[in-house]
Amino acid sequence: MKYDLFSLSSARKVLLCGTNIYPVPEYHVDRIMDEHDLMYICEGTWQVAQDDQIYDLKAGDVILLRAGSHHWGTAPCSVGSRNMFIHFSRLPGDQADAELTAAECRAAASGNVFCLQTLTHCGLENTMDQLFRSVIHVFWAHQDDKERRLTLLVSEILNELAFEARNSQPEAAAWIT
């Protein structure tokens, strides 16, 4: 399976974040960004493509739109859709589309790399909503420890997504022939 590998580093910076509400259907912006765009779907549905792969998004999903990758909306969001987003810096250790087994992904968890899937189905009963809200709150607040808190919060989000990736793709049982 393909994973995106992200360096566990204190150098990661949040460049922009916020919430979008769509009272009328809109397409996701067609672009290639210099930074990563992490988007959590709070309400509604959306269809977004990245590098010619189409992703159907629903409430509770998190999509990673990688820095340097082309992404765009293939269908407009549903009426009343709402999402939260975090644009964060790309680091030299970040790598896209690494072919790893689930066991290799689990082994990376003990190192300094997060293994993420492009789309993670978190569901609505998860910590993602609160983590995204915390990043947005800290980003727009006037606090002296803002950068450190943002780095830690983004690392926590990446860790949660890596946990989901490790545990959602079990290896085929060795005894099955």
N, C-alpha and C positions, 0 to 999 in steps of 0.2 A: 504494500500500500504506500501511497505517496504522502509525505508529511512535509511541513515547513519547519525548519529548525531555527530556533531563536536563541541567541546568546543570553545567558543570565548575567546581566551587567548592570552596574549602578549608573552607567552612562546614558541609559535610555531616558529620553525626554518626551513629555507630552507637549505637542505643539499647538493643538486646538482640540476642543471637545465641546459637546453640547447635546441638545435635544431637538429633534425635528418633528413637527406635527403637520400632517397633510390632510386638510379638510376636503381637498379635491385630489383625484389621482394624478400622480406625477411619475416621470421616469427618473431613475437614478442617473446622476451626472455621468457622461461619457468622458473618461479621463485616464491618464497615467500619472500617478503621484510620486513624489520623491520620498514620501513617508508612508508608513503602514496605516491603514484605515480599518479599525475594528468597529463593527456595527452590531448592536443588540436590538432585535425587533421586540418592542414592547407590546404593540397592538397591530393587528392587520396582517397583510401579506404583501410580498414583493417578489419580483423575479429579477435577478441580477446575474450577469455573466462576468467571468474573469478568464481571460486567455482562452476564449471559445468554449468554456464549460459553463452551462446554465445551472443556476441554483435557485430553487423555489424556497422562499423564506416565509416563515410564519412566526407568530408570537412565541418568544422563548428561544429563538435561534440566534446564534452569534456567527457572523461571517467575517473572515479575515481577508481583506482586500490588500494584497501585498504591494509594497513599494516597488515601482518599476514594472508592474503588471498592468495590462489594459483591463479596465472594468467599466461596465455600463449597464443600464437598465434595459432589459429585453421586453418588459411589460410594465405598465404603470402600477404603483402601489394601490391597494384598495382604499376606499374612502375612509378617512379617519385613522389612517396608519400613523404610528408614532415609533420613532427609534431614538436611540442614544448612540453617539459615535465618539471615538477617541482616535485622533491622529497622533501617532508617536513615531519617534525617530528610528530609522534603519541603522543597524550597526554592521560593521565588517563581518562579524561571525554569523549573521543571518543567512540562511540558505533556503531556496525554494525547491519544492518538488523532489525531495530526497526519497529514494526508494528504500524503505525499511520494513522489516517484519514487525509484528506487534511486540515480540520479545526484545528486539533491538530498541524499539521505542521505550519499552519499560526500563531497559538497562540505562538509557540516557537520562532517566529521571534521577539517578544517583550522581550524575555529572553536572556540568554547568550549561546544559542545553534544554530548552523546552521543545518538545515535539508536538506540533499542532496540526489539526486538520483545517481545511479551508472553511468548512461548515460544521458547526457543532450544534446539535439539538440538545439544548439545556433544559427545555421545558419551562413552565412558568413558576414552578416551585423550586427555585434555586437562589444562589447568592449573587448571580450576575447582575440582576437589577440593582441591588444595593451597592455592589462594587462600582458599577458604572455611575450611579448617582453620587457616590463618594468622590470619584475622580472629578466629575463635573463641579461639584461643590468646592473642592479644594482648589481646582484650577482657577475658578473665578473669585475665590476669597483672597483677602489681603493678609497673608500669613508669612512669617519669616522662615518657616521650615517647609514652605510649599513644594519646592523641587524635590526634596527628600521624600516627602509624603507621596507625591505623585509617582515617583520611581517605585516606591514600595507597593503602592496600589496597583500599578500596571503589572508589576511582577506577580502580584497575587492573582490578578485576572489571568495572566498567561499560565500560571501554575494550575489554576482551576481548569482551564481549557486543555492543558496538557494531561491532567488527570483524566478528564473525559476521553481524550484521544487514546490514552493507554488502556482504559477499561471498557471502551466500546467496541474494540476490534480484537476479540479473543483469538488465539491461535487455534487452528483446527486440531482436534484431539489426535494424538499420535497413534492411537489404536484403531482409528477409522481407516479402512483400506478401500 
